[in-house]
Amino acid sequence: MATENVTYIARKAALPVDGINPYIPEAGEEYMNEKQLQHFRNILVAWKKELMEEVDRTVDHMKEEASNFSDPADRATQEEEFALELRARDRERKLIRKIEKTISRVDEEDYGYCDACGVEIGLQRLEVRPTAELCIDCKTTQEIKEKQLAS
């Protein structure tokens, strides 16, 4: 892969988790070598851990905050807050499953290549979205098709 014209992520904020620096490949480094696979595995494991901790915090929060308000408006407000939290946790639960599936792909060394066309997804795209399964071109095409079907 030609990397002469590529500017690599230098900001930690682009990563889905804190505490892991962006991967900067060395000149001539093979795509998805052991170091890169380990880097992305570390990101995925840390991300999953973060999400699991958030689930635990939500459960604790809901146990602590569960009150039997006599005022129907207060009770409705609390139920709505809990419903929003549960909806967010449900999305995170689905993301955790996707992260687990991606960790399996990393372990099987079947990670970093587009499921549709087989080309390299690219380190930058994977840094920002480690669970990406499609290269940017295939993802763009998929989104265009979805948009056309929705119309």
C-alpha positions in Angstrom: 0.0 0.0 0.0 1.4 3.4 -0.9 1.7 5.5 2.2 3.7 8.5 0.9 0.7 10.8 0.7 -1.1 9.6 3.9 -1.2 11.8 7.0 -1.7 9.6 10.0 -3.9 10.4 13.0 -2.0 12.3 15.6 -4.8 13.1 17.9 -6.0 10.8 20.6 -9.5 12.2 20.4 -10.0 10.4 17.1 -9.8 7.0 18.9 -12.9 5.4 20.5 -11.1 4.9 23.8 -8.7 7.0 25.9 -5.2 5.8 26.9 -4.2 4.3 23.6 -2.1 6.2 21.2 -2.8 6.1 17.4 -0.8 3.5 15.5 1.9 5.0 13.3 3.3 2.4 10.8 6.9 2.3 10.0 8.1 2.7 6.4 7.5 -0.5 4.4 5.6 -2.2 7.2 3.2 -5.0 6.1 -0.5 -4.2 6.5 -2.1 -6.0 9.4 1.1 -7.5 10.8 1.2 -8.8 14.4 1.9 -5.3 15.9 -1.1 -3.8 14.1 -3.4 -6.7 15.0 -2.3 -6.4 18.7 -2.9 -2.6 18.6 -6.5 -3.0 17.3 -7.1 -5.9 19.7 -6.0 -3.6 22.6 -8.4 -0.8 21.3 -11.3 -3.3 21.1 -10.7 -4.9 24.5 -10.4 -1.4 26.1 -13.6 -0.2 24.4 -15.6 -3.3 25.4 -14.3 -2.9 29.0 -15.4 0.8 29.0 -18.9 -0.1 27.7 -19.3 -2.9 30.3 -18.4 -0.5 33.1 -21.0 1.9 31.8 -23.6 -0.9 31.9 -22.7 -1.6 35.6 -22.9 2.1 36.4 -26.4 2.3 34.9 -27.6 -0.7 36.8 -26.3 0.8 40.1 -27.7 4.2 39.2 -31.2 2.8 38.5 -31.1 0.8 41.8 -30.1 3.8 43.8 -32.5 6.3 42.1 -35.5 4.0 41.9 -38.1 5.8 44.0 -41.8 5.4 44.4 -42.9 9.0 43.8 -46.4 9.9 44.9 -46.6 12.6 42.3 -47.4 11.1 38.9 -45.4 13.7 37.0 -42.3 12.9 39.1 -42.8 9.2 38.5 -43.3 9.7 34.8 -40.1 11.8 34.6 -38.1 9.1 36.4 -39.5 6.4 34.1 -38.7 8.4 31.0 -35.1 9.0 32.2 -34.8 5.2 32.9 -36.2 4.4 29.5 -33.6 6.7 27.8 -30.8 5.1 29.8 -32.0 1.6 28.9 -32.3 2.5 25.2 -28.7 3.8 25.3 -27.5 0.6 27.0 -29.3 -1.5 24.5 -27.4 0.2 21.7 -24.2 -0.3 23.6 -25.1 -4.0 24.2 -25.4 -4.4 20.4 -22.0 -2.6 20.0 -20.5 -5.0 22.6 -21.6 -8.0 20.5 -20.1 -6.3 17.4 -16.8 -5.7 19.3 -16.7 -9.3 20.4 -17.2 -10.4 16.8 -14.4 -8.1 15.7 -12.0 -9.4 18.4 -12.7 -12.9 17.0 -11.7 -11.6 13.5 -8.5 -10.1 14.9 -7.7 -13.4 16.7 -8.3 -15.3 13.4 -6.2 -12.7 11.5 -9.2 -12.0 9.3 -9.3 -8.3 10.2 -8.7 -5.1 8.3 -10.0 -6.2 4.9 -13.3 -5.2 3.3 -16.0 -7.9 3.5 -17.4 -6.8 0.2 -14.4 -6.4 -2.1 -11.5 -7.7 -0.1 -9.3 -4.6 -0.2 -7.5 -3.1 2.8 -9.9 -1.0 4.9 -7.0 1.2 6.1 -5.4 2.0 9.4 -7.0 5.4 9.7 -10.5 4.2 9.2 -9.9 1.3 11.6 -8.5 3.7 14.2 -11.7 5.8 14.1 -14.1 2.8 13.7 -12.3 -0.4 14.8 -15.4 -2.5 14.0 -15.5 -1.4 10.4 -16.2 -4.3 8.0 -16.3 -2.3 4.7 -13.7 -0.1 3.0 -14.8 3.5 2.6 -15.9 3.0 -1.1 -18.1 0.0 -0.3 -19.5 1.8 2.8 -20.3 4.9 0.7 -22.0 2.7 -2.0 -24.0 0.9 0.7 -25.2 4.2 2.2 -26.2 5.5 -1.2 -28.2 2.3 -1.9 -29.9 2.5 1.6 -30.8 6.2 0.9 -32.3 5.3 -2.5 -34.4 2.5 -1.0 -35.7 4.8 1.7 -36.9 7.4 -0.8 
